[in-house]
Amino acid sequence: MGFTQHKGEPPLIDTHAHLDMEAYAADREVVLRRARAAGVVAILTIGTDEASSRQAVALAERDTDRGEAFPRLYATVGVHPHEAKEARASTWEALLKLSRHPRVVAWGEVGLDYHYDHSPREAQRAVFREQIRLARARELPLVVHQREAEEETLRILKDEGAEAAGGVFHCYTADAEYARAVLDLGFFISFAGVVTFRNSEGLREVARLAPLDRILVETDAPYLAPVPHRGKRNEPAYVRLVAERVAGARGMALEELARATTENARRLFKI
């Protein structure tokens, strides 16, 4: 599927945003137009529970009416570790049904978050394992959230044969050694606005070391706005700032980095 270019900007795909959130209720269409003007040709809007997964699919479905002034929208479905305690058998039935929509391109975001522990760790682990199995059954890549649970995240992925599904560690913030383990498992690494922060030199080192064909870029909007917008609402147009910083860390042109990450996203998510 081709993407139409505008204004000579190199094309970019924001592989992780939460467009369903209240932060965009007043101006979502304007935000999407700004993204397209900045060269963003596609956005993945992410499910974090049953309700947000439904909203993500609905947004992607309505995309067909918007035209070339807007990026293409794709959806993921899944249960975030924060919401693990709410998952039921009915949740999996609903998500499996949603996952068959043609605009659903991944299962996530899923994983472990031992920083906030909004759900008991036992529930997080069980829900993570179940979703790896579902992603494998549906032949969808995983969008993995990991915070302060590095070794256990890898262990569960290996235990459940997640390399058969593949996927991405979104908003990567761990070190270079962990990045090697992630890459060895066959997963991609996605950089968000954190890579632009002054104290993130270790993360920029990961950006230098990671193979070009295994890098993605994202915003995680509305969170983690890159410099110079840090502390404000993030939005998909700002993925260009992330890409610029990754390109700078690697000593390469933005156009080359954009071309590579866009092709990587298209390959991983089959868009």
FENNOR-V14668 format. One record per pair of residues at least 4 apart in sequence whose C-alpha atoms are under 6 Angstrom apart, sorted by the first residue. I is the first residue (numbers start at 1). J is the second residue. D is the distance in whole Angstrom. If there is no record, write none. Layout:
I&J&D ; I&J&D
This chain:
9&39&5 ; 10&255&5 ; 11&39&5 ; 11&40&6 ; 11&41&6 ; 12&40&5 ; 12&41&6 ; 12&258&6 ; 12&262&6 ; 13&40&6 ; 13&41&6 ; 13&42&5 ; 13&43&6 ; 13&262&6 ; 14&43&5 ; 14&218&5 ; 15&43&6 ; 15&44&5 ; 15&218&5 ; 16&44&5 ; 16&218&5 ; 16&220&5 ; 17&45&5 ; 17&220&5 ; 17&221&5 ; 18&45&5 ; 18&46&5 ; 18&221&6 ; 19&45&6 ; 24&28&5 ; 32&70&6 ; 33&70&5 ; 35&40&5 ; 35&236&6 ; 35&237&4 ; 36&40&5 ; 36&70&5 ; 36&71&5 ; 38&237&6 ; 41&71&5 ; 42&71&5 ; 42&72&4 ; 42&73&6 ; 43&73&5 ; 44&73&6 ; 44&74&5 ; 44&75&5 ; 45&56&6 ; 45&75&5 ; 46&75&6 ; 46&76&5 ; 47&52&5 ; 47&53&4 ; 47&76&5 ; 47&77&5 ; 47&78&5 ; 48&52&6 ; 48&78&5 ; 48&79&5 ; 48&80&5 ; 48&109&6 ; 49&53&6 ; 49&78&6 ; 49&79&4 ; 52&56&6 ; 53&77&5 ; 56&75&5 ; 57&75&5 ; 60&73&5 ; 60&74&5 ; 74&103&5 ; 75&103&6 ; 75&104&5 ; 76&104&5 ; 76&105&6 ; 76&106&5 ; 76&107&5 ; 76&108&6 ; 77&107&5 ; 77&108&5 ; 78&107&6 ; 78&108&4 ; 78&109&6 ; 79&110&6 ; 80&109&5 ; 80&110&5 ; 81&111&6 ; 81&112&5 ; 81&124&5 ; 82&118&5 ; 82&119&5 ; 84&119&6 ; 84&123&6 ; 84&124&5 ; 85&119&5 ; 85&123&6 ; 87&91&6 ; 92&96&6 ; 95&99&6 ; 99&104&6 ; 105&269&5 ; 106&140&5 ; 106&141&5 ; 106&142&6 ; 107&135&6 ; 107&142&5 ; 108&142&6 ; 108&143&5 ; 109&143&5 ; 109&144&6 ; 110&144&5 ; 110&145&6 ; 111&128&5 ; 111&144&5 ; 111&145&5 ; 111&146&6 ; 112&146&5 ; 113&146&6 ; 113&147&5 ; 114&148&5 ; 114&149&6 ; 115&148&6 ; 124&128&6 ; 131&135&6 ; 135&139&6 ; 135&140&5 ; 136&165&5 ; 139&165&6 ; 140&165&6 ; 141&165&5 ; 141&166&5 ; 141&167&4 ; 142&167&4 ; 143&167&6 ; 143&168&5 ; 144&169&5 ; 144&170&6 ; 149&153&6 ; 155&159&6 ; 157&162&5 ; 163&185&6 ; 166&187&6 ; 167&187&5 ; 168&187&5 ; 168&188&4 ; 168&189&6 ; 169&189&5 ; 170&190&5 ; 171&190&6 ; 171&191&5 ; 171&192&5 ; 172&190&6 ; 172&191&6 ; 176&206&5 ; 180&184&6 ; 182&187&6 ; 183&187&5 ; 188&214&5 ; 188&215&6 ; 189&215&5 ; 190&215&6 ; 190&216&4 ; 190&217&5 ; 191&217&5 ; 192&218&5 ; 192&219&5 ; 193&224&6 ; 193&225&6 ; 193&226&4 ; 193&242&6 ; 195&200&6 ; 195&203&6 ; 196&226&6 ; 196&227&6 ; 204&249&6 ; 206&210&6 ; 208&249&6 ; 208&250&5 ; 215&261&6 ; 216&261&5 ; 218&239&6 ; 219&236&6 ; 219&239&5 ; 221&234&5 ; 221&235&5 ; 222&233&5 ; 222&234&4 ; 222&235&6 ; 223&234&6 ; 225&229&6 ; 225&230&5 ; 225&234&4 ; 226&230&5 ; 243&247&6 ; 244&254&6 ; 247&252&5 ; 247&254&5 ; 247&257&6 ; 254&258&6 ; 258&262&6 ; 265&269&6 ; 266&270&5 ; 266&271&5
